[in-house]
Amino acid sequence: MEVINPRQLKPAVLARLLNSLGQGEVINERQLRRHRNRAGYTIGDAKTVDLFRYAAWLTLEYHKPKDEPASYEEIKRRQAERNAELVRAAQDIGEIPDVADPHRRARCENVSGGFRGFCETYFPDVFYFAWSPDHLRVIDKIEKAVRTGGLFAMAMPRGSGKTVLCQTAVLWSALIGASPFVCLIAASAERARDLLENIKIWLETNPLLHADFPEVTYPIQCLERITNRQKGQKYKGEPTRIDWSSDRIVLPTIAGSKASGVVISCSGMKGSDIRGQNYARADGQVVRPQLVLVDDPQTTESAWSPSQSQRRESILAGDVLGMAGPGRKIAGLMACTVIRPADMADNILDREKHPEWQGERTKMVYAFPSSGGEKLWAKYAELRADSLRNDGDGSEATAFYVANREAMDAGAIIAWPQRFNEDEVSAIQHAMNLKFRDEAAFFAEYQNEPIVEAIGEEMLTPEAIAAKLNGYPRAGIPLGCNHLTMFIDVQQKVLFWMLCAWEENFTGYIVDYGTWPEQRRPYFTLRDVRATIGRTAPAAGLEGQVYAALDQLTTEKVSRAYRREDGAEMRIDRCLIDANWGQSTDVVYQFCRQSQYAGVLLPSHGKYVGASSVPFSEYKRKRGDRLGLHWRIPNTVGRRQVRYALIDTNYWKTFVHARLAVAMGDPGCLSLYGHDDKAHRLLADHLTSEYRVKAVAQGRTVDEWKLRATRPDNHWLDCLVGCAVAASVQGATLPGVGLRPTAARPRIRLSQVQRAHPVLKL
């Protein structure tokens, strides 16, 4: 039993001792704190209380002569003082508990290997598997980066704990005072806030952290998740200056604490959010980030866009690594996943391109089972698939693996032998199950070696298209052009449009393009557009908004006179408007019928003509139909009272792709205006958003174009196709390419008809 010295009692012990007399709560720590403040050192020292002197002081206070009754004003003054004292007492957090195990804490602070010890000691529920050799190598590099200020990028298999390793590294560096300011950066601001929220929860709920780092966690727990308390919180009369918000936390300012005033902030992968971060500490020092954690800085969409990847690399090199300020060294940790070759993650991990990041690329499987076990694994995959199809659990396949494990494991080298599920026998079986489930996802997310998407032959890259510049100014018409065509792609949020000039031999020039309303951003997607049709006409319904948008766009573009290089004025000869979007079909026809530019406008429908479809060349022409190069304008107008164009989109996508591939200066070349290739990177992404596949059916070979799942925006590709078709409608012809000539019908004399049909008379 612990011996209690009544002459030297800690306040908390004294309160518990008096409250154990069986009389209920005799006194609490707040009341005892007020008595100690009034009595001063007569009843004890700064940390302890003498029970006998305290009892004597209470007795004297009890028998002290009472003052004369005070006036009403005096009573109010005293009450105000008491209330202020109560507020001050409530704001003060009292004594901070002692460190429970100083030796355990010291092992994680001072010695080499402290970060590994920190993870194992304070987060055993998170890191419950034994470390793999890859983990130990990564942990060593993380500790080196935190302690010495280096840069380190790592790509690990999904589920290997790379993100949580970086989060614990941030917390560890803050607790040991390795960096006064840490910044978390993710692909989006929402994701960054999620990372910060995990660290906040650890500081609030982890019992071992509370035991060994009480100077940090105790003031945080005193907030009780009520953020308003942070403004007035004090320790020994001094503000703790704690900040506990959604995008930034500032650890309590406590004298003697290594983590005193350490800042942890978060932000999305945008230059405007990252730049200018700083914090003025209580000692007057202004600190800037000195450690940055970048977690999966790219999305699937940005990885497939070279311009977005390049932009994010620029933000990383400029804004992120410059956060520490001039003359200051910054430590950087980046956890990433390679989605496609040459994306941002792939480039950063490449030590030839970015040696400063010391990229580390780990895999789940370093060597797959040898060829001798291929048939056994094929049999295993068949057994497992049959079991799952019949509502089984795959146990038959597992039994087969156990029986043939030695032969099936031969030659395999696995990175983390402890990683497999409860219904599996080994890490090799686990890896092969993932591979059988989705091979493409396995190589991208678990091997960091994504499979290159199979596309058609001779496909152009966005870089090649963006660099095909003719040097003409925007909206400038080159000499020799006789046709000016426009196409409008109708979407619910915006209208995409393009303007092209053409020579008679189909040499083409993209002279202008954009959206209505304008987005005023160099890069955007349809999903995240800010200026929308709805905002320009909020009182109208969807059809009314589309109609108003078409009216304003055509008024701006179709009514305008464009100057050719020789000074001649040109106007748009033909403008096709996409009428395929279901909700806009009727309103497009209505607009084309009622517009003041009805003679120029023509609704159009793209039609998918595959290898098994009936080609346009076999279409039976009817009286009054216009039939062109894989397009036709039927004579019928139907209930909408407007003629329309039908377009073989597969053929025309191949056609414009071939024009883009023609060298500059050759007939039939298609080029872009301007001198700056960076200005056309978004357009180039649209023009390469689809790929072609050779399809053969019924003796016909056709290029069938398919939309890439990772690049959904193809609207300017549709616009370019529409402009080319409009040029063909207006008479542009590529030499050697056209409709098959039909044999001329022989002339028949009237006398021949009368001889053949005597009954016919004039």
C-alpha positions in Angstrom: 0.0 0.0 0.0 1.3 3.5 -0.9 2.4 5.6 2.0 0.9 9.1 2.1 2.8 11.9 3.7 0.1 14.4 5.0 2.7 17.2 5.0 3.3 16.8 1.2 0.1 16.0 -0.7 -0.4 16.6 -4.3 -3.7 18.6 -4.9 -5.4 15.8 -6.7 -4.5 13.3 -3.9 -5.7 15.7 -1.2 -9.0 16.2 -2.9 -9.5 12.4 -3.2 -8.5 12.0 0.4 -11.0 14.5 1.7 -13.8 13.1 -0.6 -13.2 9.6 0.8 -14.6 10.5 4.3 -18.1 9.3 3.3 -19.6 12.8 3.3 -19.9 13.1 -0.4 -17.9 15.6 -2.4 -16.2 17.7 0.3 -14.0 19.7 -2.1 -13.0 19.6 -5.8 -9.7 20.6 -7.5 -11.2 24.0 -8.6 -12.1 25.0 -5.1 -8.8 23.7 -3.8 -7.0 25.8 -6.4 -8.8 29.0 -5.2 -7.9 28.2 -1.6 -4.2 27.7 -2.5 -4.2 31.0 -4.4 -5.7 32.8 -1.4 -3.5 31.2 1.2 -0.3 31.3 -0.8 2.7 29.4 0.5 1.4 29.3 4.1 -0.2 25.9 3.4 2.4 24.3 1.1 4.7 24.9 -1.9 4.1 25.1 -5.6 3.3 21.4 -6.1 2.1 20.1 -2.7 -0.2 21.0 0.2 0.5 20.5 4.0 -2.8 19.0 5.3 -2.3 20.3 8.9 -1.5 23.9 7.8 -4.4 23.7 5.4 -6.8 22.6 8.2 -5.5 25.4 10.4 -6.0 28.0 7.7 -9.5 26.8 7.1 -10.3 27.1 10.8 -8.9 30.7 10.9 -10.9 31.6 7.8 -14.1 30.2 9.4 -13.7 32.2 12.6 -12.5 35.4 10.9 -14.8 38.3 11.9 -17.4 39.0 9.3 -17.3 42.3 7.5 -20.2 44.8 7.7 -22.9 44.3 5.2 -21.8 45.6 1.8 -23.7 47.9 -0.4 -25.4 46.7 -3.5 -22.6 48.0 -5.7 -20.0 46.2 -3.6 -22.0 43.0 -3.9 -22.1 43.3 -7.7 -18.3 44.0 -7.8 -17.5 41.0 -5.6 -19.8 38.8 -7.7 -18.1 39.9 -10.9 -14.7 39.1 -9.4 -15.9 35.7 -8.3 -17.3 35.0 -11.8 -14.1 36.2 -13.4 -12.2 33.9 -11.0 -14.4 31.0 -12.0 -13.8 31.7 -15.7 -10.1 31.9 -15.1 -10.2 28.7 -13.1 -12.2 26.9 -15.8 -9.8 28.1 -18.5 -6.7 26.8 -16.7 -6.2 23.1 -17.4 -4.4 22.5 -14.1 -1.5 20.3 -13.6 -0.3 18.2 -16.6 0.2 14.5 -15.7 3.8 13.2 -15.5 5.2 11.0 -18.3 4.2 7.4 -17.6 7.3 5.8 -19.1 10.2 8.2 -19.8 12.5 5.4 -21.1 9.8 4.1 -23.6 9.4 7.7 -24.8 13.2 8.3 -25.0 13.7 5.2 -27.2 11.4 6.8 -29.8 12.9 10.3 -29.6 16.7 10.2 -29.5 18.1 6.9 -30.8 18.5 5.7 -34.4 15.5 3.6 -35.4 13.2 5.8 -33.3 10.5 6.0 -36.0 10.2 2.2 -36.3 10.0 2.0 -32.5 7.4 4.7 -32.5 5.2 2.8 -34.9 5.6 -0.5 -33.1 5.1 1.0 -29.6 2.2 3.4 -30.1 0.4 1.9 -33.0 0.5 -1.9 -32.6 -3.1 -2.2 -33.8 -2.2 -0.5 -37.1 1.1 -2.2 -37.8 0.1 -5.7 -36.7 2.0 -7.7 -39.3 5.8 -8.3 -39.2 7.7 -5.8 -41.3 8.8 -6.9 -44.7 12.3 -6.0 -46.0 10.7 -3.3 -48.2 9.0 -1.8 -45.2 12.2 -1.6 -43.2 14.0 0.1 -46.1 11.2 2.6 -46.5 11.1 3.3 -42.7 14.8 4.0 -42.7 14.4 6.4 -45.6 11.5 8.2 -43.9 13.5 8.7 -40.7 16.4 10.0 -42.6 14.3 12.4 -44.5 12.6 13.7 -41.3 15.9 14.1 -39.4 18.1 15.5 -42.1 15.7 17.3 -44.4 15.9 15.1 -47.6 13.3 14.1 -50.1 11.9 10.7 -50.5 9.2 9.3 -52.9 7.8 5.8 -52.6 5.3 3.7 -54.5 4.2 0.6 -52.6 1.6 -2.0 -53.3 -2.0 -1.1 -52.4 -2.7 -2.0 -48.7 1.0 -1.9 -47.7 0.4 1.0 -45.4 2.4 3.7 -47.3 -0.2 6.4 -46.4 -0.4 5.5 -42.7 3.4 5.3 -42.5 3.6 8.9 -43.7 0.9 10.0 -41.3 2.7 8.5 -38.4 5.9 10.0 -39.6 4.3 13.5 -39.5 3.0 12.9 -36.0 6.3 11.5 -34.8 8.2 14.4 -36.3 5.8 16.8 -34.5 6.0 15.1 -31.2 9.8 15.0 -31.1 10.1 18.5 -32.4 11.9 17.5 -35.6 10.0 20.2 -37.6 8.1 23.3 -36.4 5.7 23.2 -39.3 4.4 20.2 -41.3 2.1 20.4 -44.3 -0.1 17.5 -45.6 -0.9 17.7 -49.3 -3.2 15.4 -51.3 -4.8 15.4 -54.7 -7.8 17.4 -53.3 -8.4 19.5 -50.3 -11.0 17.1 -49.0 -8.6 14.2 -49.1 -6.0 16.3 -47.3 -8.5 17.1 -44.5 -9.2 13.4 -44.1 -5.4 12.8 -43.5 -5.3 15.5 -40.9 -8.5 14.2 -39.2 -6.8 10.8 -38.6 -3.9 12.5 -36.8 -6.3 14.5 -34.7 -8.2 11.3 -33.7 -4.9 9.7 -32.7 -4.0 12.7 -30.5 -7.4 12.6 -28.9 -7.8 8.8 -28.3 -4.5 7.0 -28.3 -3.9 5.9 -24.6 -0.2 5.3 -25.0 0.4 8.7 -26.6 -1.6 10.2 -23.7 0.6 8.4 -21.2 4.0 9.3 -22.7 3.3 12.7 -24.3 0.9 14.3 -21.8 2.1 17.9 -22.5 0.6 17.5 -26.0 -2.4 15.3 -25.5 -3.7 16.5 -22.1 -4.5 20.1 -23.3 -6.1 18.5 -26.4 -8.3 16.2 -24.3 -9.3 19.1 -22.1 -11.0 20.7 -25.2 -13.4 17.7 -25.2 -13.9 18.4 -28.9 -15.4 21.8 -28.2 -13.3 24.0 -30.4 -14.5 27.3 -28.7 -12.5 26.4 -25.6 -9.2 26.7 -27.5 -9.4 30.5 -27.5 -9.2 30.9 -23.7 -7.3 27.7 -22.7 -4.4 28.4 -20.3 -1.8 26.5 -18.5 -0.4 28.2 -15.3 -2.0 31.4 -16.4 -0.4 31.4 -19.9 -2.4 30.8 -23.1 -1.7 27.4 -24.7 -2.5 29.0 -28.1 -3.9 25.7 -29.3 -5.6 25.6 -32.8 -7.9 22.8 -33.6 -9.6 23.5 -37.0 -10.4 21.3 -40.0 -7.4 22.3 -42.1 -4.8 23.2 -39.5 -3.8 22.2 -35.9 -1.3 24.0 -33.7 -0.1 21.9 -30.8 -0.2 23.5 -27.3 2.4 26.0 -26.4 3.9 24.5 -23.2 7.2 25.6 -21.7 9.8 22.8 -22.0 7.8 20.8 -24.6 9.6 19.8 -27.8 6.3 19.9 -29.6 5.4 23.3 -28.3 3.6 25.3 -31.0 4.3 22.8 -33.8 1.9 23.4 -36.8 0.4 20.7 -38.9 -1.6 22.1 -41.9 -3.3 20.5 -45.0 -4.1 21.6 -48.5 -5.1 20.3 -51.9 -2.7 20.0 -54.9 -3.2 23.5 -56.1 -0.6 26.2 -56.2 -2.9 28.9 -54.8 -3.7 26.7 -51.8 -0.1 25.8 -51.1 1.7 29.1 -51.5 2.2 31.6 -48.6 1.7 29.3 -45.6 3.3 30.6 -42.4 2.5 30.9 -38.7 3.6 33.5 -36.1 4.5 31.8 -32.9 4.2 33.2 -29.4 7.9 34.0 -29.3 7.5 36.2 -32.3 9.2 33.8 -34.7 7.4 33.3 -38.1 7.7 29.6 -39.2 7.1 28.1 -42.6 6.7 24.5 -43.6 9.9 22.5 -43.2 8.3 19.0 -43.7 5.8 18.2 -46.4 3.8 15.0 -46.9 2.4 14.5 -50.3 -0.1 11.6 -50.5 -1.3 10.3 -53.9 -1.0 13.7 -55.6 -2.6 12.6 -58.8 -6.0 11.3 -59.7 -6.8 8.8 -62.5 -8.1 11.6 -64.6 -5.0 13.7 -64.2 -2.7 10.8 -64.7 -4.1 10.2 -68.2 -3.7 13.9 -69.0 0.0 14.8 -69.9 -0.8 18.5 -69.4 -2.3 17.9 -65.9 0.7 15.6 -65.0 3.1 18.3 -66.1 1.2 20.9 -64.2 1.3 18.9 -61.0 5.0 18.2 -61.4 5.5 22.0 -61.8 3.5 22.6 -58.6 5.6 20.0 -56.8 8.9 21.4 -57.9 8.0 25.1 -57.5 5.2 25.7 -54.9 5.7 22.6 -52.7 9.5 22.5 -52.4 9.6 26.3 -52.1 7.3 26.4 -49.0 10.3 26.6 -46.6 11.3 30.0 -48.0 14.6 31.2 -49.5 17.7 29.6 -48.1 15.8 27.0 -46.1 15.9 23.2 -46.7 12.6 21.3 -46.8 12.0 17.6 -46.0 9.5 15.9 -48.4 7.7 12.5 -48.2 5.6 11.4 -51.1 3.4 8.3 -51.2 2.2 7.6 -54.7 0.8 5.0 -57.1 1.8 4.7 -60.8 -1.4 4.7 -62.9 0.1 4.9 -66.3 3.6 5.2 -67.9 5.0 8.7 -67.8 2.4 10.0 -65.4 3.4 12.3 -62.5 4.2 9.4 -60.1 6.2 7.5 -62.7 8.3 10.6 -63.5 9.0 11.5 -59.9 10.1 7.9 -59.1 12.5 7.9 -62.0 15.9 8.7 -60.5 17.2 9.8 -63.9 14.5 12.5 -64.2 14.2 13.4 -60.5 17.3 12.1 -58.6 16.6 14.5 -55.6 13.5 12.5 -54.7 15.4 9.2 -54.3 12.3 7.3 -55.6 11.6 3.8 -54.2 9.3 1.5 -56.2 8.3 -1.7 -54.4 6.2 -4.6 -55.6 4.0 -7.3 -54.2 5.7 -10.0 -56.4 9.3 -9.8 -57.5 9.2 -13.1 -59.4 6.1 -15.0 -60.4 6.0 -18.8 -60.2 8.1 -20.6 -62.8 6.7 -21.8 -66.1 6.4 -25.4 -64.7 3.5 -24.3 -62.5 1.5 -22.4 -65.1 -0.8 -25.4 -65.9 -1.4 -25.9 -62.2 -2.2 -22.2 -61.6 -4.6 -22.3 -64.7 -6.3 -25.3 -63.1 -6.5 -23.4 -59.8 -8.0 -20.4 -61.4 -10.6 -22.6 -63.1 -11.5 -24.3 -59.8 -11.8 -21.0 -58.0 -13.9 -19.4 -60.6 -16.3 -22.4 -60.8 -16.7 -22.4 -57.0 -17.5 -18.7 -56.8 -19.9 -18.9 -59.7 -21.8 -21.6 -57.8 -22.0 -19.5 -54.6 -19.0 -21.3 -53.1 -16.0 -19.8 -51.2 -13.2 -21.1 -53.3 -12.1 -23.7 -50.8 -11.8 -26.4 -53.5 -9.2 -24.3 -55.2 -7.4 -23.7 -51.9 -7.3 -27.5 -51.3 -5.9 -28.0 -54.7 -3.2 -25.4 -54.0 -2.3 -27.0 -50.7 -1.9 -30.4 -52.4 0.4 -28.9 -55.1 1.9 -26.0 -53.2 5.6 -26.9 -53.7 5.3 -27.1 -57.5 3.0 -24.0 -57.7 5.3 -21.8 -55.5 8.5 -22.8 -57.3 10.4 -19.8 -58.5 8.1 -17.2 -56.8 9.6 -14.3 -54.8 7.1 -12.5 -52.7 7.8 -9.2 -51.0 5.7 -9.6 -47.8 5.2 -13.3 -46.8 2.9 -12.4 -43.9 0.3 -10.7 -46.2 -2.6 -13.0 -47.0 -6.2 -13.4 -45.9 -7.7 -15.8 -43.4 -9.1 -18.0 -46.1 -5.7 -18.2 -47.9 -2.6 -20.3 -47.2 0.2 -18.0 -48.4 1.1 -14.6 -49.7 1.7 -16.1 -53.1 -1.8 -17.5 -53.3 -3.1 -14.1 -52.2 -1.1 -12.3 -54.9 -2.3 -14.7 -57.6 -5.9 -14.3 -56.5 -5.6 -10.6 -57.0 -4.0 -11.1 -60.4 -6.8 -13.4 -61.5 -9.5 -11.0 -60.3 -8.2 -8.1 -62.4 -4.8 -8.3 -64.1 -4.7 -4.7 -65.2 -5.5 -3.4 -61.7 -3.0 -5.8 -60.1 -0.1 -4.6 -62.2 -1.0 -1.0 -61.7 -1.9 -1.0 -57.9 0.2 -3.9 -56.6 3.2 -4.0 -58.9 3.5 -0.3 -59.8 4.0 -1.5 -63.4 0.7 -0.5 -65.2 -0.1 -2.3 -68.4 0.0 0.0 -71.4 -3.4 0.4 -72.9 -3.7 -1.4 -76.2 -4.7 1.1 -78.9 -4.8 1.2 -82.6 -1.8 1.6 -84.8 -0.3 5.0 -85.5 -2.3 6.8 -82.8 -1.1 10.4 -82.3 -0.1 11.6 -78.8 -1.4 14.8 -77.2 2.1 16.2 -77.4 2.3 15.7 -81.1 -1.1 17.3 -81.8 -0.4 20.3 -79.5 2.9 20.9 -81.2 1.4 21.0 -84.7 1.2 24.8 -85.0 0.9 27.0 -88.1 1.7 30.4 -86.5 -1.4 32.1 -87.6 -3.2 34.3 -85.1 -6.4 33.1 -83.4 -9.4 33.6 -85.8 -7.0 34.4 -88.6 -7.9 32.8 -92.0 -5.0 31.6 -94.1 -4.7 32.5 -97.8 -6.3 29.8 -100.0 -9.1 28.9 -97.7 -12.6 29.0 -99.4 -14.7 27.4 -96.7 -15.4 28.4 -93.1 -17.3 25.8 -91.1 -18.4 25.6 -87.5 -19.8 22.8 -85.2 -21.6 23.1 -81.9 -21.6 20.2 -79.4 -24.6 20.6 -77.1 -24.2 19.6 -73.4 -26.4 20.3 -70.5 -23.9 22.5 -68.8 -22.0 24.2 -71.7 -21.8 24.3 -75.4 -18.5 23.2 -77.0 -17.8 24.8 -80.4 -15.0 24.9 -83.0 -14.3 27.0 -86.1 -12.2 25.6 -89.0 -11.1 27.0 -92.3 -10.6 24.7 -95.3 -9.0 24.8 -98.7 -10.6 22.9 -101.6 -8.2 20.0 -101.2 -9.1 19.5 -97.5 -6.1 21.3 -96.1 -7.5 22.5 -92.8 -6.9 25.0 -90.1 -8.4 25.0 -86.6 -8.8 28.8 -86.3 -10.8 29.0 -83.0 -12.6 26.9 -80.5 -14.0 27.2 -77.0 -17.1 26.8 -74.8 -20.1 28.9 -74.1 -20.1 30.3 -71.5 -16.3 30.7 -71.4 -14.5 29.0 -68.6 -11.4 31.3 -68.4 -9.3 28.4 -67.2 -6.5 26.6 -69.1 -7.7 23.2 -68.0 -11.1 21.9 -67.0 -13.4 19.0 -67.5 -17.1 19.0 -68.2 -17.7 17.6 -64.7 -16.0 20.6 -63.0 -17.1 23.5 -65.2 -17.9 26.6 -63.1 -19.6 28.9 -65.6 -22.7 27.0 -66.9 -25.6 27.6 -69.2 -28.0 27.4 -66.2 -26.3 30.4 -64.5 -26.8 32.6 -67.6 -30.5 32.0 -67.7 -31.6 30.8 -64.2 -35.3 31.6 -64.7 -35.6 29.3 -67.8 -36.1 25.6 -68.0 -33.5 23.3 -69.5 -34.8 23.6 -73.1 -35.1 27.4 -72.7 -31.5 27.6 -71.4 -30.1 25.6 -74.3 -32.1 27.6 -76.8 -30.9 30.9 -75.3 -27.3 29.6 -75.3 -27.5 28.6 -79.0 -29.0 32.0 -79.9 -26.2 33.9 -78.1 -23.4 31.7 -79.4 -24.5 31.9 -83.1 -25.1 35.6 -82.8 -21.5 36.0 -81.6 -19.9 33.7 -84.2 -22.1 33.2 -87.3 -22.9 36.9 -87.7 -19.2 37.9 -87.6 -17.1 38.6 -90.6 -13.7 37.0 -90.6 -10.6 38.4 -92.4 -8.6 36.2 -94.7 -4.9 36.8 -95.0 -5.4 38.7 -98.2 -8.0 41.0 -96.6 -11.0 39.3 -98.1 -14.0 39.0 -95.8 -15.3 35.5 -95.0 -18.4 34.3 -93.2 -19.3 30.9 -91.8 -20.7 28.8 -94.7 -22.1 26.0 -92.7 -22.7 25.4 -89.0 -23.7 21.9 -87.8 -25.3 21.5 -84.4 -25.3 18.2 -82.5 -28.8 17.0 -82.1 -27.9 13.6 -80.6 -28.2 14.6 -76.9 -31.7 13.3 -76.0 -33.0 16.2 -74.0 -31.9 18.8 -76.6 -32.9 17.2 -79.9 -36.3 19.0 -80.3 -34.9 22.3 -79.1 -32.0 22.1 -81.6 -34.4 21.5 -84.5 -36.7 24.3 -83.3 -33.7 26.7 -83.1 -32.4 25.8 -86.5 -35.9 26.4 -87.9 -36.5 29.7 -86.2 -33.0 31.3 -86.1 -32.2 34.2 -88.3 -29.3 32.1 -89.6 -31.5 29.2 -90.6 -29.9 29.1 -94.0 -26.5 28.3 -92.5 -27.5 26.0 -89.6 -28.1 22.3 -89.9 -28.9 19.7 -87.2 -26.7 16.7 -87.3 -26.7 13.1 -85.9 -23.6 11.0 -85.5 -24.2 7.4 -86.3 -22.0 4.5 -85.2 -21.3 2.5 -88.4 -19.3 -0.6 -87.3 -18.0 -3.5 -89.3 -21.3 -5.4 -89.0 -23.4 -2.3 -89.9 -24.7 -1.4 -93.3 -22.3 1.1 -94.7 -23.4 4.5 -96.0 -22.1 3.6 -99.5 -24.9 0.9 -99.7 -27.6 3.3 -98.8 -30.4 3.4 -101.4 -30.6 7.0 -102.5 -34.1 8.5 -102.6 -35.3 11.4 -104.7 -34.0 14.7 -103.3 -31.5 13.1 -100.9 -28.0 14.6 -100.7 -25.4 11.8 -100.5 -21.7 12.6 -99.7 -18.6 11.1 -98.4 -20.0 8.9 -95.5 -22.7 11.5 -94.8 -26.1 12.0 -96.1 -28.9 14.6 -95.8 -32.3 12.9 -96.3 -34.9 14.7 -98.3 -37.5 14.1 -95.6 -38.1 16.7 -92.9 -40.6 14.8 -90.7 -42.6 16.5 -88.0 -39.7 18.9 -87.1 -39.8 20.5 -90.6 -36.0 20.8 -90.8 -33.6 18.7 -92.9 -30.7 17.2 -91.0 -27.3 15.5 -91.6 -26.4 11.9 -90.7 -22.7 11.3 -90.2 -20.7 8.0 -90.1 -18.6 9.0 -87.1 -16.2 6.1 -87.2 -15.1 7.0 -90.8 -14.8 10.7 -90.1 -12.8 10.2 -86.8 -10.3 8.2 -88.9 -10.4 10.9 -91.6 -9.5 13.8 -89.2 -6.9 11.7 -87.4 -5.3 11.1 -90.8 -5.3 14.8 -91.5 -3.6 15.6 -88.1 -0.9 13.0 -89.0 -0.1 14.7 -92.4 3.2 16.6 -92.2 3.1 20.4 -92.2 3.1 21.8 -95.8 1.7 18.7 -97.4 -1.8 18.9 -99.0 -4.5 17.7 -96.7 -2.7 18.7 -93.5 -4.7 19.9 -90.5 -3.0 22.3 -88.1 -3.7 24.5 -85.1 -3.4 28.3 -84.8 -0.7 30.1 -82.7 2.8 29.5 -81.5 2.4 28.1 -78.0 1.8 24.4 -77.8 0.9 24.7 -74.1 -2.2 26.7 -75.0 -3.7 23.6 -76.8 -3.0 20.9 -74.3 -6.7 20.6 -73.3 -7.7 20.5 -77.0 -5.1 17.8 -77.6 -6.5 15.7 -74.7 -10.0 15.9 -76.3 -8.6 14.9 -79.7 -6.9 11.8 -78.2 -9.7 10.8 -75.9 -10.6 7.9 -78.2 -8.6 5.2 -79.8 -9.4 3.0 -82.8 -9.6 -0.8 -83.1 -9.6 -2.7 -86.4 -12.8 -4.7 -86.6 -13.6 -7.3 -89.3 -17.1 -8.5 -90.0 -19.0 -9.7 -93.2 -15.8 -9.1 -95.2 -15.5 -5.5 -94.2 -12.6 -4.0 -92.1 -13.6 -0.9 -90.2 -11.9 1.4 -87.7 -14.2 1.4 -84.7 -13.4 4.2 -82.3 -13.8 3.7 -78.5 -13.7 6.2 -75.7 -11.0 5.8 -73.1 -12.5 5.1 -69.7 -9.9 7.4 -68.1 -10.5 10.3 -70.5 -14.2 10.9 -70.8 -14.2 14.4 -72.5 -14.2 14.1 -76.3 -16.3 17.1 -77.2 -13.9 19.0 -79.3 -13.1 15.8 -81.2 -16.8 15.7 -82.1 -16.6 19.4 -83.1 -13.6 18.7 -85.4 -15.4 15.8 -87.0 -18.5 18.1 -87.5 -16.4 20.9 -89.1 -14.8 18.4 -91.5 -18.2 17.0 -92.5 -19.6 20.6 -93.0 -16.6 21.3 -95.3 -17.4 18.2 -97.3 -21.0 19.3 -97.6 -19.8 22.6 -98.9 -17.7 20.9 -101.6 -14.2 20.4 -100.1 -12.7 17.2 -101.6 -9.6 15.2 -100.7 -7.9 14.1 -104.0 -8.3 10.4 -104.5 -11.0 10.1 -101.8 -14.7 10.3 -102.6 -17.8 8.5 -103.6 -17.6 5.6 -106.0 -18.6 6.9 -109.5 -21.9 5.5 -110.7 -22.2 4.3 -114.3 -24.1 6.8 -116.4 -27.5 5.7 -117.6 -27.7 5.3 -121.4 -30.0 7.8 -123.2 -33.3 6.3 -124.3 -35.0 7.8 -127.3 -38.8 8.3 -127.3 -39.2 6.1 -130.4 -37.5 3.2 -128.6 -40.0 3.6 -125.8 -42.9 3.7 -128.2 -41.7 0.6 -130.0 -41.3 -1.3 -126.7 -44.7 -0.1 -125.4 -47.0 0.6 -128.3 -49.9 1.6 -126.0 -47.9 4.7 -125.0 -48.9 7.7 -127.1 -48.0 11.3 -127.0 
